[in-house]
Amino acid sequence: RRMNYFSLFITFTLNSCSPDLNMVQSCGVKPPFDLTAVTLECKHGSKNLHIRRSQGDNPDDQDPMFKGRTSLIPQGNRTFTVTLTNVTKQDEGNYMVLFLFTC
């Protein structure tokens, strides 16, 4: 088996931060495919924001600064939502979502 992948880049910049601020990013993919059957890795630089495998979330590989503050939810075969709660100044920057699937 070969591991094939493609990536989607999500970027955002926060100009002002508040402990009550949440970041919610909805993303679409084409062509549609079963998002629950792949591995989704959301990264902030080299840090793992959230990892979701076909069996569910994998908090063991999550960077400690994001523990308890994230969700990554597939919504059908076309979209998913990444949520980061209680955003801080350290959360500013570029985010990337990597899709991993076997074929």
Biopython code that builds the backbone (N, CA, C, O; Angstrom):
import numpy as np
from Bio.PDB.StructureBuilder import StructureBuilder

atoms = [
    (1, "ARG", "N", (0.831, -1.194, 0.000)),
    (1, "ARG", "CA", (0.000, 0.000, 0.000)),
    (1, "ARG", "C", (0.868, 1.248, 0.000)),
    (1, "ARG", "O", (1.924, 1.309, 0.630)),
    (2, "ARG", "N", (0.397, 2.198, -0.704)),
    (2, "ARG", "CA", (1.085, 3.465, -0.799)),
    (2, "ARG", "C", (0.268, 4.520, -0.061)),
    (2, "ARG", "O", (-0.961, 4.511, -0.140)),
    (3, "MET", "N", (0.926, 5.425, 0.652)),
    (3, "MET", "CA", (0.220, 6.511, 1.325)),
    (3, "MET", "C", (0.247, 7.719, 0.400)),
    (3, "MET", "O", (1.318, 8.247, 0.102)),
    (4, "ASN", "N", (-0.908, 8.156, -0.051)),
    (4, "ASN", "CA", (-1.025, 9.354, -0.864)),
    (4, "ASN", "C", (-1.625, 10.446, -0.002)),
    (4, "ASN", "O", (-2.350, 10.154, 0.949)),
    (5, "TYR", "N", (-1.337, 11.695, -0.318)),
    (5, "TYR", "CA", (-1.885, 12.788, 0.460)),
    (5, "TYR", "C", (-2.052, 14.027, -0.401)),
    (5, "TYR", "O", (-1.427, 14.160, -1.453)),
    (6, "PHE", "N", (-2.886, 14.912, 0.052)),
    (6, "PHE", "CA", (-2.944, 16.247, -0.507)),
    (6, "PHE", "C", (-3.193, 17.186, 0.655)),
    (6, "PHE", "O", (-3.646, 16.753, 1.714)),
    (7, "SER", "N", (-2.907, 18.448, 0.475)),
    (7, "SER", "CA", (-3.038, 19.378, 1.587)),
    (7, "SER", "C", (-3.877, 20.583, 1.195)),
    (7, "SER", "O", (-3.985, 20.940, 0.022)),
    (8, "LEU", "N", (-4.458, 21.190, 2.197)),
    (8, "LEU", "CA", (-5.237, 22.396, 2.052)),
    (8, "LEU", "C", (-4.677, 23.379, 3.065)),
    (8, "LEU", "O", (-4.528, 23.042, 4.239)),
    (9, "PHE", "N", (-4.370, 24.576, 2.627)),
    (9, "PHE", "CA", (-3.817, 25.565, 3.535)),
    (9, "PHE", "C", (-4.916, 26.484, 4.042)),
    (9, "PHE", "O", (-5.715, 27.013, 3.269)),
    (10, "ILE", "N", (-4.939, 26.662, 5.349)),
    (10, "ILE", "CA", (-5.861, 27.591, 5.991)),
    (10, "ILE", "C", (-4.987, 28.658, 6.637)),
    (10, "ILE", "O", (-4.133, 28.339, 7.464)),
    (11, "THR", "N", (-5.187, 29.899, 6.274)),
    (11, "THR", "CA", (-4.392, 30.952, 6.896)),
    (11, "THR", "C", (-5.309, 31.999, 7.510)),
    (11, "THR", "O", (-6.372, 32.313, 6.975)),
    (12, "PHE", "N", (-4.876, 32.528, 8.638)),
    (12, "PHE", "CA", (-5.584, 33.636, 9.251)),
    (12, "PHE", "C", (-4.628, 34.376, 10.163)),
    (12, "PHE", "O", (-3.654, 33.808, 10.657)),
    (13, "THR", "N", (-4.914, 35.644, 10.382)),
    (13, "THR", "CA", (-4.135, 36.470, 11.292)),
    (13, "THR", "C", (-5.096, 37.131, 12.268)),
    (13, "THR", "O", (-6.133, 37.662, 11.870)),
    (14, "LEU", "N", (-4.748, 37.096, 13.527)),
    (14, "LEU", "CA", (-5.558, 37.751, 14.553)),
    (14, "LEU", "C", (-4.916, 39.081, 14.897)),
    (14, "LEU", "O", (-3.737, 39.130, 15.249)),
    (15, "ASN", "N", (-5.686, 40.170, 14.800)),
    (15, "ASN", "CA", (-5.148, 41.492, 15.110)),
    (15, "ASN", "C", (-5.292, 41.843, 16.581)),
    (15, "ASN", "O", (-4.444, 42.540, 17.138)),
    (16, "SER", "N", (-6.346, 41.371, 17.212)),
    (16, "SER", "CA", (-6.522, 41.595, 18.648)),
    (16, "SER", "C", (-7.036, 40.301, 19.261)),
    (16, "SER", "O", (-7.843, 39.594, 18.658)),
    (17, "CYS", "N", (-6.570, 40.005, 20.436)),
    (17, "CYS", "CA", (-6.920, 38.735, 21.069)),
    (17, "CYS", "C", (-7.676, 38.982, 22.366)),
    (17, "CYS", "O", (-7.410, 39.941, 23.089)),
    (18, "SER", "N", (-8.603, 38.114, 22.636)),
    (18, "SER", "CA", (-9.392, 38.150, 23.856)),
    (18, "SER", "C", (-9.577, 36.716, 24.325)),
    (18, "SER", "O", (-9.730, 35.822, 23.492)),
    (19, "PRO", "N", (-9.569, 36.464, 25.626)),
    (19, "PRO", "CA", (-9.744, 35.100, 26.115)),
    (19, "PRO", "C", (-11.062, 34.475, 25.671)),
    (19, "PRO", "O", (-11.195, 33.251, 25.671)),
    (20, "ASP", "N", (-12.035, 35.299, 25.294)),
    (20, "ASP", "CA", (-13.340, 34.783, 24.877)),
    (20, "ASP", "C", (-13.433, 34.544, 23.374)),
    (20, "ASP", "O", (-14.452, 34.045, 22.896)),
    (21, "LEU", "N", (-12.398, 34.888, 22.626)),
    (21, "LEU", "CA", (-12.431, 34.784, 21.171)),
    (21, "LEU", "C", (-12.238, 33.340, 20.726)),
    (21, "LEU", "O", (-11.371, 32.637, 21.245)),
    (22, "ASN", "N", (-13.045, 32.900, 19.767)),
    (22, "ASN", "CA", (-12.909, 31.570, 19.178)),
    (22, "ASN", "C", (-12.676, 31.713, 17.685)),
    (22, "ASN", "O", (-13.206, 32.630, 17.057)),
    (23, "MET", "N", (-11.887, 30.814, 17.115)),
    (23, "MET", "CA", (-11.669, 30.766, 15.679)),
    (23, "MET", "C", (-12.418, 29.554, 15.151)),
    (23, "MET", "O", (-12.194, 28.434, 15.611)),
    (24, "VAL", "N", (-13.311, 29.771, 14.185)),
    (24, "VAL", "CA", (-14.041, 28.682, 13.545)),
    (24, "VAL", "C", (-13.804, 28.808, 12.052)),
    (24, "VAL", "O", (-14.155, 29.822, 11.448)),
    (25, "GLN", "N", (-13.212, 27.784, 11.453)),
    (25, "GLN", "CA", (-12.897, 27.793, 10.025)),
    (25, "GLN", "C", (-13.593, 26.614, 9.363)),
    (25, "GLN", "O", (-13.321, 25.460, 9.696)),
    (26, "SER", "N", (-14.489, 26.901, 8.430)),
    (26, "SER", "CA", (-15.159, 25.849, 7.673)),
    (26, "SER", "C", (-14.458, 25.721, 6.330)),
    (26, "SER", "O", (-14.191, 26.725, 5.669)),
    (27, "CYS", "N", (-14.158, 24.494, 5.924)),
    (27, "CYS", "CA", (-13.406, 24.250, 4.695)),
    (27, "CYS", "C", (-14.140, 23.250, 3.820)),
    (27, "CYS", "O", (-14.752, 22.305, 4.317)),
    (28, "GLY", "N", (-14.075, 23.466, 2.522)),
    (28, "GLY", "CA", (-14.690, 22.546, 1.573)),
    (28, "GLY", "C", (-13.633, 21.846, 0.745)),
    (28, "GLY", "O", (-12.553, 22.394, 0.523)),
    (29, "VAL", "N", (-13.932, 20.644, 0.286)),
    (29, "VAL", "CA", (-12.998, 19.884, -0.553)),
    (29, "VAL", "C", (-13.710, 19.416, -1.818)),
    (29, "VAL", "O", (-14.901, 19.108, -1.798)),
    (30, "LYS", "N", (-12.959, 19.369, -2.921)),
    (30, "LYS", "CA", (-13.449, 18.849, -4.200)),
    (30, "LYS", "C", (-12.371, 17.968, -4.785)),
    (30, "LYS", "O", (-11.201, 18.342, -4.703)),
    (31, "PRO", "N", (-12.674, 16.846, -5.359)),
    (31, "PRO", "CA", (-14.004, 16.246, -5.403)),
    (31, "PRO", "C", (-14.390, 15.734, -4.020)),
    (31, "PRO", "O", (-13.518, 15.529, -3.176)),
    (32, "PRO", "N", (-15.676, 15.523, -3.774)),
    (32, "PRO", "CA", (-16.102, 15.028, -2.462)),
    (32, "PRO", "C", (-15.616, 13.607, -2.219)),
    (32, "PRO", "O", (-15.554, 12.799, -3.145)),
    (33, "PHE", "N", (-15.273, 13.305, -0.979)),
    (33, "PHE", "CA", (-14.907, 11.951, -0.578)),
    (33, "PHE", "C", (-15.207, 11.794, 0.893)),
    (33, "PHE", "O", (-15.489, 12.778, 1.579)),
    (34, "ASP", "N", (-15.151, 10.583, 1.384)),
    (34, "ASP", "CA", (-15.517, 10.291, 2.766)),
    (34, "ASP", "C", (-14.466, 10.846, 3.722)),
    (34, "ASP", "O", (-13.422, 10.226, 3.926)),
    (35, "LEU", "N", (-14.735, 12.001, 4.304)),
    (35, "LEU", "CA", (-13.786, 12.640, 5.214)),
    (35, "LEU", "C", (-13.608, 11.864, 6.512)),
    (35, "LEU", "O", (-12.613, 12.057, 7.210)),
    (36, "THR", "N", (-14.553, 10.992, 6.847)),
    (36, "THR", "CA", (-14.415, 10.212, 8.081)),
    (36, "THR", "C", (-13.467, 9.034, 7.894)),
    (36, "THR", "O", (-13.087, 8.396, 8.875)),
    (37, "ALA", "N", (-13.074, 8.730, 6.652)),
    (37, "ALA", "CA", (-12.211, 7.572, 6.379)),
    (37, "ALA", "C", (-10.753, 7.956, 6.187)),
    (37, "ALA", "O", (-9.930, 7.090, 5.891)),
    (38, "VAL", "N", (-10.413, 9.222, 6.345)),
    (38, "VAL", "CA", (-9.037, 9.669, 6.142)),
    (38, "VAL", "C", (-8.485, 10.230, 7.447)),
    (38, "VAL", "O", (-9.217, 10.424, 8.417)),
    (39, "THR", "N", (-7.181, 10.484, 7.451)),
    (39, "THR", "CA", (-6.555, 11.181, 8.570)),
    (39, "THR", "C", (-6.478, 12.658, 8.227)),
    (39, "THR", "O", (-5.998, 13.028, 7.155)),
    (40, "LEU", "N", (-6.950, 13.500, 9.132)),
    (40, "LEU", "CA", (-6.875, 14.947, 8.971)),
    (40, "LEU", "C", (-5.922, 15.471, 10.035)),
    (40, "LEU", "O", (-6.146, 15.265, 11.228)),
    (41, "GLU", "N", (-4.864, 16.147, 9.610)),
    (41, "GLU", "CA", (-3.900, 16.735, 10.543)),
    (41, "GLU", "C", (-3.930, 18.244, 10.370)),
    (41, "GLU", "O", (-3.632, 18.757, 9.291)),
    (42, "CYS", "N", (-4.284, 18.945, 11.417)),
    (42, "CYS", "CA", (-4.270, 20.402, 11.395)),
    (42, "CYS", "C", (-3.045, 20.865, 12.176)),
    (42, "CYS", "O", (-2.855, 20.493, 13.334)),
    (43, "LYS", "N", (-2.214, 21.684, 11.524)),
    (43, "LYS", "CA", (-0.946, 22.102, 12.125)),
    (43, "LYS", "C", (-0.837, 23.619, 12.187)),
    (43, "LYS", "O", (-1.366, 24.335, 11.338)),
    (44, "HIS", "N", (-0.141, 24.085, 13.206)),
    (44, "HIS", "CA", (0.245, 25.488, 13.347)),
    (44, "HIS", "C", (1.764, 25.481, 13.355)),
    (44, "HIS", "O", (2.383, 25.233, 14.390)),
    (45, "GLY", "N", (2.369, 25.755, 12.197)),
    (45, "GLY", "CA", (3.813, 25.562, 12.062)),
    (45, "GLY", "C", (4.119, 24.084, 12.217)),
    (45, "GLY", "O", (3.538, 23.254, 11.518)),
    (46, "SER", "N", (5.027, 23.747, 13.125)),
    (46, "SER", "CA", (5.366, 22.337, 13.359)),
    (46, "SER", "C", (4.521, 21.714, 14.478)),
    (46, "SER", "O", (4.666, 20.529, 14.778)),
    (47, "LYS", "N", (3.646, 22.507, 15.090)),
    (47, "LYS", "CA", (2.835, 22.017, 16.214)),
    (47, "LYS", "C", (1.531, 21.405, 15.711)),
    (47, "LYS", "O", (0.891, 21.936, 14.803)),
    (48, "ASN", "N", (1.152, 20.289, 16.310)),
    (48, "ASN", "CA", (-0.114, 19.637, 15.970)),
    (48, "ASN", "C", (-1.256, 20.318, 16.714)),
    (48, "ASN", "O", (-1.367, 20.221, 17.936)),
    (49, "LEU", "N", (-2.096, 21.002, 15.961)),
    (49, "LEU", "CA", (-3.281, 21.627, 16.534)),
    (49, "LEU", "C", (-4.321, 20.554, 16.845)),
    (49, "LEU", "O", (-4.877, 20.513, 17.942)),
    (50, "HIS", "N", (-4.576, 19.683, 15.864)),
    (50, "HIS", "CA", (-5.589, 18.638, 16.038)),
    (50, "HIS", "C", (-5.343, 17.537, 15.020)),
    (50, "HIS", "O", (-5.045, 17.819, 13.859)),
    (51, "ILE", "N", (-5.464, 16.284, 15.445)),
    (51, "ILE", "CA", (-5.338, 15.144, 14.538)),
    (51, "ILE", "C", (-6.583, 14.283, 14.694)),
    (51, "ILE", "O", (-6.974, 13.911, 15.800)),
    (52, "ARG", "N", (-7.192, 13.978, 13.555)),
    (52, "ARG", "CA", (-8.385, 13.119, 13.549)),
    (52, "ARG", "C", (-8.152, 11.980, 12.575)),
    (52, "ARG", "O", (-7.951, 12.198, 11.380)),
    (53, "ARG", "N", (-8.180, 10.776, 13.092)),
    (53, "ARG", "CA", (-8.056, 9.593, 12.259)),
    (53, "ARG", "C", (-9.444, 8.996, 12.056)),
    (53, "ARG", "O", (-10.410, 9.444, 12.673)),
    (54, "SER", "N", (-9.547, 7.992, 11.197)),
    (54, "SER", "CA", (-10.865, 7.409, 10.903)),
    (54, "SER", "C", (-11.552, 6.893, 12.168)),
    (54, "SER", "O", (-12.780, 6.836, 12.225)),
    (55, "GLN", "N", (-10.772, 6.520, 13.177)),
    (55, "GLN", "CA", (-11.346, 6.027, 14.432)),
    (55, "GLN", "C", (-11.784, 7.165, 15.351)),
    (55, "GLN", "O", (-12.471, 6.915, 16.341)),
    (56, "GLY", "N", (-11.409, 8.395, 15.053)),
    (56, "GLY", "CA", (-11.779, 9.533, 15.891)),
    (56, "GLY", "C", (-10.575, 10.404, 16.197)),
    (56, "GLY", "O", (-9.513, 10.249, 15.593)),
    (57, "ASP", "N", (-10.745, 11.319, 17.137)),
    (57, "ASP", "CA", (-9.681, 12.251, 17.502)),
    (57, "ASP", "C", (-8.518, 11.525, 18.161)),
    (57, "ASP", "O", (-8.698, 10.497, 18.814)),
    (58, "ASN", "N", (-7.318, 12.079, 17.976)),
    (58, "ASN", "CA", (-6.110, 11.502, 18.558)),
    (58, "ASN", "C", (-5.420, 12.562, 19.418)),
    (58, "ASN", "O", (-4.469, 13.194, 18.959)),
    (59, "PRO", "N", (-5.879, 12.768, 20.659)),
    (59, "PRO", "CA", (-5.311, 13.811, 21.512)),
    (59, "PRO", "C", (-3.885, 13.529, 21.979)),
    (59, "PRO", "O", (-3.198, 14.452, 22.416)),
    (60, "ASP", "N", (-3.423, 12.283, 21.899)),
    (60, "ASP", "CA", (-2.068, 11.958, 22.356)),
    (60, "ASP", "C", (-0.996, 12.674, 21.544)),
    (60, "ASP", "O", (0.076, 12.971, 22.070)),
    (61, "ASP", "N", (-1.266, 12.957, 20.265)),
    (61, "ASP", "CA", (-0.284, 13.620, 19.406)),
    (61, "ASP", "C", (-0.480, 15.127, 19.335)),
    (61, "ASP", "O", (0.206, 15.802, 18.567)),
    (62, "GLN", "N", (-1.397, 15.660, 20.117)),
    (62, "GLN", "CA", (-1.696, 17.088, 20.087)),
    (62, "GLN", "C", (-0.687, 17.866, 20.924)),
    (62, "GLN", "O", (-0.287, 17.416, 21.997)),
    (63, "ASP", "N", (-0.275, 19.038, 20.430)),
    (63, "ASP", "CA", (0.629, 19.899, 21.184)),
    (63, "ASP", "C", (-0.074, 20.356, 22.467)),
    (63, "ASP", "O", (-1.255, 20.704, 22.428)),
    (64, "PRO", "N", (0.636, 20.360, 23.604)),
    (64, "PRO", "CA", (0.011, 20.730, 24.884)),
    (64, "PRO", "C", (-0.661, 22.103, 24.878)),
    (64, "PRO", "O", (-1.642, 22.303, 25.595)),
    (65, "MET", "N", (-0.157, 23.055, 24.085)),
    (65, "MET", "CA", (-0.757, 24.396, 24.094)),
    (65, "MET", "C", (-2.170, 24.419, 23.508)),
    (65, "MET", "O", (-2.905, 25.388, 23.699)),
    (66, "PHE", "N", (-2.554, 23.351, 22.792)),
    (66, "PHE", "CA", (-3.883, 23.291, 22.184)),
    (66, "PHE", "C", (-4.837, 22.325, 22.893)),
    (66, "PHE", "O", (-6.017, 22.262, 22.547)),
    (67, "LYS", "N", (-4.342, 21.576, 23.876)),
    (67, "LYS", "CA", (-5.170, 20.563, 24.557)),
    (67, "LYS", "C", (-6.436, 21.189, 25.136)),
    (67, "LYS", "O", (-6.391, 22.210, 25.823)),
    (68, "GLY", "N", (-7.568, 20.547, 24.837)),
    (68, "GLY", "CA", (-8.845, 20.997, 25.363)),
    (68, "GLY", "C", (-9.429, 22.219, 24.678)),
    (68, "GLY", "O", (-10.466, 22.727, 25.104)),
    (69, "ARG", "N", (-8.773, 22.707, 23.607)),
    (69, "ARG", "CA", (-9.246, 23.932, 22.949)),
    (69, "ARG", "C", (-9.647, 23.728, 21.493)),
    (69, "ARG", "O", (-9.992, 24.699, 20.821)),
    (70, "THR", "N", (-9.614, 22.497, 20.982)),
    (70, "THR", "CA", (-9.832, 22.299, 19.550)),
    (70, "THR", "C", (-10.894, 21.251, 19.245)),
    (70, "THR", "O", (-11.201, 20.382, 20.061)),
    (71, "SER", "N", (-11.438, 21.366, 18.048)),
    (71, "SER", "CA", (-12.256, 20.296, 17.476)),
    (71, "SER", "C", (-12.069, 20.335, 15.967)),
    (71, "SER", "O", (-11.823, 21.391, 15.384)),
    (72, "LEU", "N", (-12.189, 19.182, 15.351)),
    (72, "LEU", "CA", (-12.121, 19.054, 13.897)),
    (72, "LEU", "C", (-13.241, 18.089, 13.525)),
    (72, "LEU", "O", (-13.159, 16.892, 13.799)),
    (73, "ILE", "N", (-14.279, 18.620, 12.903)),
    (73, "ILE", "CA", (-15.494, 17.840, 12.681)),
    (73, "ILE", "C", (-15.814, 17.736, 11.197)),
    (73, "ILE", "O", (-16.117, 18.747, 10.563)),
    (74, "PRO", "N", (-15.751, 16.518, 10.622)),
    (74, "PRO", "CA", (-16.199, 16.325, 9.238)),
    (74, "PRO", "C", (-17.717, 16.516, 9.163)),
    (74, "PRO", "O", (-18.455, 16.076, 10.044)),
    (75, "GLN", "N", (-18.164, 17.175, 8.098)),
    (75, "GLN", "CA", (-19.593, 17.404, 7.897)),
    (75, "GLN", "C", (-19.959, 16.881, 6.511)),
    (75, "GLN", "O", (-19.976, 17.636, 5.539)),
    (76, "GLY", "N", (-20.246, 15.600, 6.430)),
    (76, "GLY", "CA", (-20.551, 14.996, 5.137)),
    (76, "GLY", "C", (-19.285, 14.724, 4.349)),
    (76, "GLY", "O", (-18.217, 14.528, 4.927)),
    (77, "ASN", "N", (-19.404, 14.711, 3.027)),
    (77, "ASN", "CA", (-18.274, 14.379, 2.157)),
    (77, "ASN", "C", (-17.601, 15.595, 1.543)),
    (77, "ASN", "O", (-16.675, 15.441, 0.747)),
    (78, "ARG", "N", (-18.035, 16.785, 1.886)),
    (78, "ARG", "CA", (-17.479, 17.967, 1.237)),
    (78, "ARG", "C", (-16.846, 18.979, 2.185)),
    (78, "ARG", "O", (-15.952, 19.719, 1.774)),
    (79, "THR", "N", (-17.275, 19.032, 3.418)),
    (79, "THR", "CA", (-16.775, 20.077, 4.307)),
    (79, "THR", "C", (-16.396, 19.527, 5.682)),
    (79, "THR", "O", (-16.830, 18.450, 6.091)),
    (80, "PHE", "N", (-15.577, 20.301, 6.371)),
    (80, "PHE", "CA", (-15.241, 20.030, 7.761)),
    (80, "PHE", "C", (-15.027, 21.366, 8.440)),
    (80, "PHE", "O", (-14.791, 22.378, 7.780)),
    (81, "THR", "N", (-15.110, 21.368, 9.762)),
    (81, "THR", "CA", (-14.933, 22.587, 10.538)),
    (81, "THR", "C", (-13.822, 22.387, 11.556)),
    (81, "THR", "O", (-13.795, 21.394, 12.283)),
    (82, "VAL", "N", (-12.899, 23.357, 11.594)),
    (82, "VAL", "CA", (-11.831, 23.394, 12.594)),
    (82, "VAL", "C", (-12.182, 24.513, 13.569)),
    (82, "VAL", "O", (-12.450, 25.641, 13.155)),
    (83, "THR", "N", (-12.181, 24.202, 14.863)),
    (83, "THR", "CA", (-12.474, 25.208, 15.882)),
    (83, "THR", "C", (-11.330, 25.266, 16.880)),
    (83, "THR", "O", (-10.835, 24.237, 17.339)),
    (84, "LEU", "N", (-10.916, 26.487, 17.209)),
    (84, "LEU", "CA", (-9.915, 26.742, 18.251)),
    (84, "LEU", "C", (-10.538, 27.744, 19.208)),
    (84, "LEU", "O", (-10.900, 28.849, 18.804)),
    (85, "THR", "N", (-10.666, 27.363, 20.478)),
    (85, "THR", "CA", (-11.300, 28.237, 21.463)),
    (85, "THR", "C", (-10.255, 28.952, 22.309)),
    (85, "THR", "O", (-9.093, 28.548, 22.366)),
    (86, "ASN", "N", (-10.697, 30.027, 22.969)),
    (86, "ASN", "CA", (-9.829, 30.820, 23.854)),
    (86, "ASN", "C", (-8.519, 31.186, 23.166)),
    (86, "ASN", "O", (-7.434, 30.897, 23.672)),
    (87, "VAL", "N", (-8.637, 31.824, 22.006)),
    (87, "VAL", "CA", (-7.475, 32.184, 21.193)),
    (87, "VAL", "C", (-6.582, 33.164, 21.948)),
    (87, "VAL", "O", (-7.067, 34.075, 22.618)),
    (88, "THR", "N", (-5.269, 32.962, 21.829)),
    (88, "THR", "CA", (-4.275, 33.831, 22.450)),
    (88, "THR", "C", (-3.354, 34.406, 21.377)),
    (88, "THR", "O", (-3.428, 34.012, 20.213)),
    (89, "LYS", "N", (-2.504, 35.319, 21.764)),
    (89, "LYS", "CA", (-1.535, 35.928, 20.846)),
    (89, "LYS", "C", (-0.639, 34.856, 20.219)),
    (89, "LYS", "O", (-0.258, 34.980, 19.055)),
    (90, "GLN", "N", (-0.298, 33.810, 20.971)),
    (90, "GLN", "CA", (0.559, 32.730, 20.463)),
    (90, "GLN", "C", (-0.119, 31.927, 19.348)),
    (90, "GLN", "O", (0.555, 31.204, 18.614)),
    (91, "ASP", "N", (-1.435, 32.046, 19.214)),
    (91, "ASP", "CA", (-2.166, 31.305, 18.185)),
    (91, "ASP", "C", (-2.136, 31.995, 16.822)),
    (91, "ASP", "O", (-2.564, 31.407, 15.829)),
    (92, "GLU", "N", (-1.638, 33.231, 16.757)),
    (92, "GLU", "CA", (-1.574, 33.931, 15.478)),
    (92, "GLU", "C", (-0.679, 33.186, 14.504)),
    (92, "GLU", "O", (0.288, 32.537, 14.904)),
    (93, "GLY", "N", (-1.006, 33.284, 13.228)),
    (93, "GLY", "CA", (-0.132, 32.706, 12.216)),
    (93, "GLY", "C", (-0.862, 31.848, 11.214)),
    (93, "GLY", "O", (-2.087, 31.899, 11.097)),
    (94, "ASN", "N", (-0.094, 31.062, 10.495)),
    (94, "ASN", "CA", (-0.614, 30.229, 9.420)),
    (94, "ASN", "C", (-0.928, 28.823, 9.912)),
    (94, "ASN", "O", (-0.199, 28.252, 10.722)),
    (95, "TYR", "N", (-2.012, 28.289, 9.412)),
    (95, "TYR", "CA", (-2.453, 26.938, 9.744)),
    (95, "TYR", "C", (-2.571, 26.131, 8.466)),
    (95, "TYR", "O", (-2.914, 26.664, 7.411)),
    (96, "MET", "N", (-2.284, 24.837, 8.569)),
    (96, "MET", "CA", (-2.367, 23.947, 7.423)),
    (96, "MET", "C", (-3.133, 22.700, 7.835)),
    (96, "MET", "O", (-2.940, 22.175, 8.931)),
    (97, "VAL", "N", (-4.003, 22.232, 6.949)),
    (97, "VAL", "CA", (-4.672, 20.951, 7.162)),
    (97, "VAL", "C", (-4.158, 19.988, 6.116)),
    (97, "VAL", "O", (-4.192, 20.280, 4.920)),
    (98, "LEU", "N", (-3.681, 18.836, 6.567)),
    (98, "LEU", "CA", (-3.145, 17.805, 5.687)),
    (98, "LEU", "C", (-4.097, 16.620, 5.702)),
    (98, "LEU", "O", (-4.482, 16.140, 6.769)),
    (99, "PHE", "N", (-4.475, 16.149, 4.522)),
    (99, "PHE", "CA", (-5.345, 14.986, 4.364)),
    (99, "PHE", "C", (-4.469, 13.805, 3.985)),
    (99, "PHE", "O", (-3.725, 13.888, 3.008)),
    (100, "LEU", "N", (-4.535, 12.710, 4.727)),
    (100, "LEU", "CA", (-3.761, 11.506, 4.426)),
    (100, "LEU", "C", (-4.718, 10.360, 4.160)),
    (100, "LEU", "O", (-5.630, 10.105, 4.946)),
    (101, "PHE", "N", (-4.507, 9.675, 3.054)),
    (101, "PHE", "CA", (-5.347, 8.526, 2.745)),
    (101, "PHE", "C", (-4.519, 7.467, 2.048)),
    (101, "PHE", "O", (-3.513, 7.779, 1.411)),
    (102, "THR", "N", (-4.938, 6.213, 2.165)),
    (102, "THR", "CA", (-4.221, 5.080, 1.593)),
    (102, "THR", "C", (-4.917, 4.626, 0.326)),
    (102, "THR", "O", (-6.143, 4.528, 0.271)),
    (103, "CYS", "N", (-4.111, 4.349, -0.698)),
    (103, "CYS", "CA", (-4.695, 3.788, -1.924)),
    (103, "CYS", "C", (-3.731, 2.806, -2.552)),
    (103, "CYS", "O", (-4.035, 2.223, -3.593)),
]
sb = StructureBuilder()
sb.init_structure("model")
sb.init_model(0)
sb.init_chain("A")
sb.init_seg("    ")
for serial, (resi, resn, name, xyz) in enumerate(atoms, 1):
    if name == "N":
        sb.init_residue(resn, " ", resi, " ")
    sb.init_atom(name, np.array(xyz, "f"), 0.0, 1.0, " ", f" {name:<3s}", serial, name[0])
structure = sb.get_structure()
